[in-house]
Amino acid sequence: MVIVFSHNPQDRTVFAAGTTTVAKLNSNVSTDKVWLSARLEPNPDGHYVYAEEDDRFTAACAFASIANAVAATEESWGESIQWATRREKLAVIPDAGQDLNAYYMRARGGVFFFHDTDKLTGETVYSGRSSEVTSHEAFHAILDAKRPEYLGSWDPDPVAFHESMGDIGALALALQNERVLDLVARQTGGDLSKPNAAAALGEELGLAINHKAGHNVTGGAWTRNAINNFTWVDPDTLPSEAPADQLSSEPHSLSRLWTGAMYEVLTGIVNGNLERGLDVKSALRAGGEELLKMQGRLLQPGMAPEGSFRFQDMARALICSENELNGGKYSALIAQVMERRLILPQSAGLLAPDPGAVHSVTVTLEGEQFGPFAGMEVSHKVSGDRGSVLENRLAQNLARLIANGEILLTLPNQDPSRLNLIKADGEPYRGVVRWTGGKPVIEPTYVIG
């Protein structure tokens, strides 16, 4: 029997919820890789389809979306994902409380979704009901499984890449859905430079965030939009906060540079599909499939950096993965986009650093700028060449994070695993102090939204 779940491949600001199926479903509402933390009883017909006012609706939507995202990725990449949580299955917590938020937590083994009231409309917004939001979090877990050191980095680029991976994965999967394809085909006619529902990610949640802030903090009716013209700026020179039309070093903001570049690559792939005679929907679907496969090639062993990196390193690795694993089919397209975005100018060369050349960089924080964190040790793993510049950059990044309240200061008798690692504004702390033998060390929280 094919089991059907409530599901919305977008959210209710785009169109009403429909249904989807979940392959290889176990009797306890789980698959081999994903399980639902909430108890969910099926209807008399054996299906998990509910009205939106039913409390079970959110759980059905969130589980189905996550389970399908994981299954589709494993099929596309031809591999079985082994979670960085060290657990067999990824937990889906469909409604963890009141907030306009969603995040992945490695230590707690799952993805968490929330609800809150839209200040303008008065309606309750559930992040677990949007497949774009849930897929985004699924790809945080998937990337963490493939490159666990990225969430251990203190540099801006790896965390921004994490955010971009979430958006790219959600976009690629959206283009496999028939209803989304119909809508995007009508909106664009195949020209992905035109505004469309696939490029605009998390519309309902983004609107609610803007309404709560009282002004447009996301740049439009979305959490982020893949259509943008951002070009590379040294993240060390970027402000910690900036208006939506500018980049900052904050991961969600900086991620838009890489997402915009990959969306340009997708546009080029779709254009090529159209030139070969595919109809618009087929060209879009094939483009989404290729985009997801491209991420899989990039994350194969020996391709993407294993430790911390800069976007330039990742751009080189992407071209290298296309050359070695896809016959160079899209290498020229990627190089053109990365050059136009100033991520990889021609003068930088295309030789990728050895992704296996990973070493630990450790510093003891010294100076008034570190306040109560002065004297503490911090480290992360970096891909590429060694050098004192990496130690200086690590110290500078910690100074920035401390100034922004991103590091949770603890007492010697406090266990970080028992503390709330989410700040008052709903965003997770980047780091937390762990005391071992009376010595304080700043370690990553491995939480990302």
C-alpha positions as CSV (number, residue, x, y, z in Angstrom):
1,M,0.0,0.0,0.0
2,V,1.3,3.5,-0.9
3,I,1.0,5.7,2.1
4,V,0.1,9.4,1.5
5,F,1.1,12.4,3.7
6,S,0.0,16.0,3.9
7,H,2.7,18.1,2.2
8,N,3.3,21.5,0.7
9,P,6.3,21.8,-1.7
10,Q,6.2,25.6,-1.1
11,D,4.0,27.2,1.6
12,R,0.5,28.6,1.8
13,T,1.4,32.0,0.6
14,V,2.3,30.3,-2.7
15,F,-0.4,27.7,-2.9
16,A,-2.5,25.4,-0.7
17,A,-1.1,22.2,0.7
18,G,-1.5,18.9,-1.2
19,T,-0.1,15.4,-0.6
20,T,2.9,13.3,-1.2
21,T,4.0,9.8,-0.7
22,V,6.9,8.5,1.4
23,A,8.8,5.5,0.1
24,K,10.0,2.6,2.3
25,L,7.9,3.8,5.3
26,N,8.1,1.8,8.5
27,S,5.1,1.2,10.7
28,N,6.2,3.7,13.4
29,V,6.4,6.7,11.0
30,S,10.0,6.4,10.2
31,T,12.3,5.4,7.4
32,D,15.8,3.8,7.6
33,K,17.3,7.3,8.0
34,V,14.6,9.6,9.4
35,W,12.1,9.3,12.4
36,L,9.4,11.5,13.7
37,S,9.6,12.5,17.3
38,A,5.8,13.2,17.6
39,R,3.3,10.5,17.8
40,L,1.3,10.4,14.6
41,E,-1.7,8.1,14.2
42,P,-3.0,7.5,10.7
43,N,-6.5,8.1,9.6
44,P,-8.9,5.1,9.2
45,D,-7.7,4.8,5.6
46,G,-4.1,4.3,6.7
47,H,-2.9,7.7,5.4
48,Y,-1.5,10.7,7.2
49,V,-3.5,13.4,5.5
50,Y,-5.0,16.1,7.7
51,A,-6.8,19.4,7.6
52,E,-4.5,22.4,8.3
53,E,-6.3,23.1,11.6
54,D,-5.4,19.6,12.8
55,D,-2.4,19.5,15.1
56,R,-1.1,16.5,13.2
57,F,-0.8,18.4,9.9
58,T,2.5,20.0,10.8
59,A,4.1,16.7,11.8
60,A,2.9,15.0,8.6
61,C,4.3,17.8,6.4
62,A,7.7,18.0,8.2
63,F,8.3,14.3,8.3
64,A,7.4,13.7,4.7
65,S,9.5,16.5,3.5
66,I,12.6,15.5,5.4
67,A,12.2,11.8,4.6
68,N,11.8,12.6,0.9
69,A,14.7,15.1,0.9
70,V,17.1,12.5,2.3
71,A,15.8,9.7,0.0
72,A,16.1,11.9,-3.1
73,T,19.6,12.9,-2.1
74,E,20.8,9.4,-1.5
75,E,19.4,8.3,-4.8
76,S,20.9,11.2,-6.7
77,W,24.3,10.8,-5.1
78,G,24.3,7.0,-5.2
79,E,25.3,6.6,-1.5
80,S,23.9,6.0,2.0
81,I,24.2,9.0,4.3
82,Q,25.8,8.3,7.7
83,W,24.7,11.1,10.1
84,A,27.3,13.2,12.0
85,T,25.0,12.8,15.0
86,R,26.3,9.3,15.3
87,R,22.8,8.0,15.3
88,E,21.1,5.8,12.8
89,K,18.3,8.1,12.1
90,L,17.8,11.9,12.0
91,A,15.0,13.1,14.3
92,V,12.3,15.4,13.1
93,I,10.8,17.6,15.8
94,P,7.9,19.3,14.0
95,D,7.0,21.9,16.6
96,A,9.5,22.6,19.3
97,G,7.9,25.8,20.6
98,Q,7.3,29.4,19.8
99,D,9.7,31.1,17.4
100,L,10.0,32.2,13.8
101,N,12.8,29.7,13.3
102,A,14.1,26.3,12.4
103,Y,17.5,24.7,13.0
104,Y,19.7,21.6,13.0
105,M,21.4,20.5,16.2
106,R,24.1,17.8,15.9
107,A,24.2,17.0,19.6
108,R,20.5,16.5,19.8
109,G,20.4,14.4,16.7
110,G,17.8,16.3,14.7
111,V,16.1,19.1,13.0
112,F,13.8,21.4,14.9
113,F,10.8,23.5,13.7
114,F,8.7,26.1,15.5
115,H,5.6,28.3,15.3
116,D,4.7,31.9,16.0
117,T,2.1,34.5,15.2
118,D,2.5,36.7,12.2
119,K,2.3,40.2,13.7
120,L,0.4,41.6,10.7
121,T,-1.9,38.9,9.7
122,G,-2.5,37.4,13.1
123,E,-2.1,33.9,11.6
124,T,0.1,31.2,13.1
125,V,3.1,30.4,11.0
126,Y,4.6,26.9,11.3
127,S,8.1,26.6,9.9
128,G,7.6,22.8,9.7
129,R,4.8,23.2,7.1
130,S,7.0,24.7,4.4
131,S,9.0,22.1,2.3
132,E,11.5,24.8,1.4
133,V,12.3,25.4,5.1
134,T,12.3,21.7,6.1
135,S,14.4,20.7,3.1
136,H,16.9,23.5,4.0
137,E,17.4,22.0,7.4
138,A,17.7,18.5,6.0
139,F,20.6,19.7,3.9
140,H,22.3,21.1,6.9
141,A,22.2,17.6,8.4
142,I,23.3,16.1,5.0
143,L,26.3,18.5,4.6
144,D,27.3,17.9,8.3
145,A,27.4,14.2,7.5
146,K,29.7,14.8,4.6
147,R,31.9,17.6,5.9
148,P,31.6,17.7,9.8
149,E,34.5,20.2,10.1
150,Y,32.5,23.0,8.5
151,L,30.4,23.5,11.6
152,G,33.6,23.5,13.6
153,S,35.0,26.4,11.7
154,W,35.2,30.0,13.0
155,D,35.6,31.4,9.5
156,P,32.6,33.0,7.8
157,D,32.8,31.1,4.6
158,P,32.1,27.5,5.7
159,V,29.1,28.5,7.8
160,A,27.8,30.6,4.9
161,F,28.3,27.6,2.6
162,H,26.2,25.6,5.0
163,E,23.4,28.1,4.7
164,S,23.8,28.1,0.9
165,M,23.8,24.3,0.7
166,G,20.4,24.4,2.5
167,D,19.0,26.8,0.0
168,I,20.5,25.1,-3.1
169,G,19.2,21.7,-1.9
170,A,15.7,23.0,-1.3
171,L,15.6,24.7,-4.7
172,A,16.8,21.6,-6.5
173,L,14.2,19.5,-4.9
174,A,11.4,22.0,-5.5
175,L,12.1,21.7,-9.2
176,Q,11.3,18.0,-9.0
177,N,7.7,18.8,-7.9
178,E,5.0,18.9,-10.5
179,R,3.1,21.7,-9.0
180,V,6.2,23.9,-8.5
181,L,7.3,23.1,-12.1
182,D,3.9,24.2,-13.4
183,L,4.1,27.5,-11.5
184,V,7.7,28.3,-12.3
185,A,7.2,27.5,-16.0
186,R,4.3,30.0,-16.0
187,Q,6.2,32.6,-14.1
188,T,9.4,32.4,-16.2
189,G,8.8,30.7,-19.5
190,G,12.1,29.0,-18.8
191,D,14.0,32.3,-18.2
192,L,15.2,31.9,-14.6
193,S,16.3,35.5,-14.4
194,K,12.6,36.3,-13.9
195,P,11.2,36.2,-10.3
196,N,9.8,32.8,-9.4
197,A,8.6,30.7,-6.5
198,A,11.6,28.3,-6.6
199,A,14.2,31.1,-6.3
200,A,12.2,32.8,-3.5
201,L,12.8,30.6,-0.5
202,G,10.6,30.4,2.6
203,E,8.1,33.0,1.6
204,E,5.6,32.7,4.5
205,L,8.4,32.6,7.1
206,G,10.2,35.5,5.5
207,L,7.0,37.6,5.5
208,A,6.4,36.9,9.2
209,I,10.0,37.8,10.1
210,N,9.6,41.1,8.3
211,H,6.3,41.8,10.0
212,K,7.8,41.0,13.4
213,A,10.8,43.3,12.7
214,G,8.5,46.1,11.5
215,H,10.5,46.6,8.3
216,N,12.0,44.6,5.4
217,V,14.9,42.7,6.9
218,T,15.0,39.8,4.4
219,G,14.9,41.9,1.1
220,G,11.4,40.8,0.1
221,A,8.6,38.3,0.6
222,W,11.0,35.5,1.4
223,T,13.8,34.4,3.8
224,R,16.3,34.6,0.9
225,N,16.2,34.9,-2.8
226,A,18.6,33.0,-5.1
227,I,18.3,35.8,-7.8
228,N,20.9,38.4,-6.8
229,N,23.9,40.2,-8.2
230,F,26.3,40.0,-5.2
231,T,30.0,39.8,-5.9
232,W,32.8,38.7,-3.7
233,V,34.1,40.9,-1.0
234,D,36.7,39.8,1.5
235,P,34.5,38.6,4.4
236,D,37.1,39.9,6.9
237,T,36.2,43.4,5.7
238,L,32.5,43.0,5.8
239,P,30.3,44.4,8.7
240,S,28.6,42.0,11.1
241,E,25.2,43.4,10.0
242,A,24.0,45.1,6.8
243,P,20.8,46.0,5.0
244,A,19.3,43.2,2.9
245,D,20.7,44.7,-0.3
246,Q,24.3,44.4,1.0
247,L,26.5,41.6,2.2
248,S,27.6,41.1,5.8
249,S,29.7,38.5,7.4
250,E,26.6,37.0,9.1
251,P,26.2,33.5,7.6
252,H,22.7,33.9,6.1
253,S,23.7,37.2,4.5
254,L,27.0,36.0,3.1
255,S,25.5,32.7,1.9
256,R,23.6,34.6,-0.8
257,L,26.8,35.2,-2.7
258,W,27.4,31.4,-3.2
259,T,23.7,30.7,-3.7
260,G,23.4,33.4,-6.3
261,A,26.4,32.0,-8.2
262,M,25.0,28.5,-8.2
263,Y,21.6,29.8,-9.3
264,E,23.4,31.4,-12.3
265,V,25.0,28.0,-13.0
266,L,21.5,26.4,-12.8
267,T,20.2,29.1,-15.2
268,G,23.0,28.2,-17.7
269,I,22.2,24.5,-17.4
270,V,18.4,25.1,-18.0
271,N,19.2,27.4,-21.0
272,G,21.3,24.6,-22.5
273,N,18.5,22.2,-21.9
274,L,16.1,24.5,-23.8
275,E,18.5,24.9,-26.7
276,R,18.6,21.1,-27.0
277,G,14.9,21.1,-27.5
278,L,13.5,20.2,-24.1
279,D,10.2,21.8,-23.2
280,V,10.2,24.3,-20.3
281,K,9.1,22.0,-17.6
282,S,11.5,19.2,-18.7
283,A,14.4,21.7,-18.9
284,L,13.6,23.0,-15.4
285,R,13.3,19.5,-13.9
286,A,16.5,18.3,-15.5
287,G,18.3,21.4,-14.3
288,G,17.2,20.8,-10.8
289,E,18.3,17.2,-11.0
290,E,21.7,18.2,-12.3
291,L,22.1,20.9,-9.6
292,L,21.6,18.3,-6.9
293,K,24.0,15.8,-8.6
294,M,26.6,18.6,-8.8
295,Q,26.5,19.1,-5.0
296,G,27.0,15.3,-4.7
297,R,30.1,15.4,-6.9
298,L,31.5,18.3,-5.1
299,L,31.2,16.5,-1.7
300,Q,32.9,13.3,-2.9
301,P,36.2,12.3,-1.2
302,G,39.1,14.4,-2.5
303,M,37.0,17.2,-3.9
304,A,35.6,19.8,-1.5
305,P,37.9,21.0,1.3
306,E,37.8,18.9,4.4
307,G,38.5,21.7,6.8
308,S,37.8,25.5,6.9
309,F,38.2,27.3,3.5
310,R,37.4,30.4,1.6
311,F,34.8,30.6,-1.3
312,Q,37.7,30.8,-3.8
313,D,38.9,27.3,-2.6
314,M,35.4,25.9,-3.0
315,A,35.0,27.4,-6.5
316,R,38.2,25.6,-7.5
317,A,37.0,22.4,-6.0
318,L,33.7,22.6,-7.8
319,I,35.5,23.0,-11.2
320,C,37.8,20.2,-10.2
321,S,34.9,17.9,-9.3
322,E,33.2,18.6,-12.7
323,N,36.4,17.9,-14.5
324,E,37.2,14.7,-12.8
325,L,33.7,13.3,-12.1
326,N,31.5,14.7,-14.9
327,G,33.9,15.0,-17.9
328,G,34.1,18.8,-17.5
329,K,30.6,19.2,-18.9
330,Y,29.9,22.3,-16.8
331,S,33.4,23.5,-15.9
332,A,33.5,26.4,-18.3
333,L,30.1,27.6,-17.2
334,I,31.1,27.4,-13.5
335,A,34.4,29.3,-14.2
336,Q,32.5,32.0,-16.1
337,V,30.0,32.5,-13.3
338,M,32.7,32.5,-10.5
339,E,34.8,35.0,-12.4
340,R,31.8,37.3,-13.0
341,R,31.0,37.0,-9.3
342,L,34.7,37.8,-8.5
343,I,34.8,34.6,-6.4
344,L,37.5,33.2,-8.7
345,P,39.1,35.7,-11.0
346,Q,41.2,34.4,-13.8
347,S,44.4,35.7,-12.1
348,A,43.7,33.4,-9.1
349,G,44.2,30.3,-11.3
350,L,42.1,27.1,-11.2
351,L,44.4,24.8,-9.3
352,A,42.6,23.5,-6.2
353,P,44.4,23.0,-2.9
354,D,44.9,19.5,-1.7
355,P,41.6,18.9,0.2
356,G,43.3,16.3,2.3
357,A,45.9,18.8,3.5
358,V,44.0,19.6,6.8
359,H,45.7,20.9,9.9
360,S,44.7,22.3,13.2
361,V,45.1,26.0,13.9
362,T,45.1,26.9,17.6
363,V,45.4,30.3,19.4
364,T,45.2,31.6,22.9
365,L,43.1,34.7,22.9
366,E,45.1,37.7,24.2
367,G,44.0,41.3,24.4
368,E,41.4,43.5,25.9
369,Q,39.1,42.9,22.9
370,F,38.4,39.4,24.2
371,G,37.0,40.6,27.5
372,P,36.2,37.7,29.9
373,F,37.3,35.3,27.1
374,A,40.9,36.4,27.3
375,G,43.3,33.6,28.0
376,M,41.0,31.0,26.6
377,E,42.1,28.6,23.8
378,V,40.3,28.1,20.5
379,S,41.1,26.0,17.5
380,H,39.7,24.7,14.2
381,K,40.8,22.6,11.3
382,V,41.9,24.4,8.1
383,S,42.4,23.1,4.5
384,G,45.4,24.4,2.6
385,D,48.7,26.0,3.5
386,R,49.9,26.6,7.0
387,G,50.9,30.1,8.2
388,S,50.7,32.7,10.9
389,V,48.1,34.5,8.8
390,L,45.6,31.7,9.7
391,E,46.3,32.2,13.4
392,N,45.7,36.0,13.1
393,R,42.5,35.4,11.1
394,L,41.3,32.9,13.8
395,A,41.8,35.5,16.5
396,Q,40.2,38.2,14.5
397,N,37.1,36.0,13.8
398,L,36.8,35.2,17.5
399,A,37.0,38.9,18.4
400,R,34.2,39.6,16.0
401,L,32.0,36.7,17.3
402,I,32.6,37.7,20.9
403,A,31.7,41.3,20.1
404,N,28.5,40.1,18.5
405,G,27.5,38.0,21.5
406,E,27.9,34.7,19.5
407,I,29.9,32.9,22.2
408,L,28.2,31.7,25.4
409,L,30.3,32.2,28.5
410,T,29.9,29.5,31.1
411,L,31.0,28.8,34.7
412,P,33.4,25.9,35.5
413,N,30.5,23.8,37.0
414,Q,28.3,24.2,33.9
415,D,27.9,21.4,31.3
416,P,27.4,23.0,27.9
417,S,25.3,20.0,26.8
418,R,22.7,20.9,29.4
419,L,22.5,24.6,28.5
420,N,20.2,26.4,26.1
421,L,22.4,27.1,23.1
422,I,19.9,29.5,21.5
423,K,20.2,33.2,22.0
424,A,17.3,35.5,23.0
425,D,16.9,36.6,19.4
426,G,16.3,32.9,18.4
427,E,19.6,32.4,16.6
428,P,22.0,29.7,17.9
429,Y,25.3,30.6,19.6
430,R,28.3,29.8,17.4
431,G,30.4,28.8,20.3
432,V,30.4,27.9,24.0
433,V,33.0,27.7,26.7
434,R,33.7,24.2,28.1
435,W,35.8,23.8,31.2
436,T,38.1,20.8,31.5
437,G,40.4,20.4,34.4
438,G,39.8,24.0,35.3
439,K,40.9,25.2,31.8
440,P,38.4,27.0,29.6
441,V,38.3,26.1,25.9
442,I,35.9,27.7,23.4
443,E,34.3,25.0,21.3
444,P,31.6,25.1,18.5
445,T,28.0,24.4,19.3
446,Y,27.3,22.6,16.0
447,V,23.9,24.2,15.8
448,I,22.8,26.0,12.6
449,G,19.5,27.5,11.4
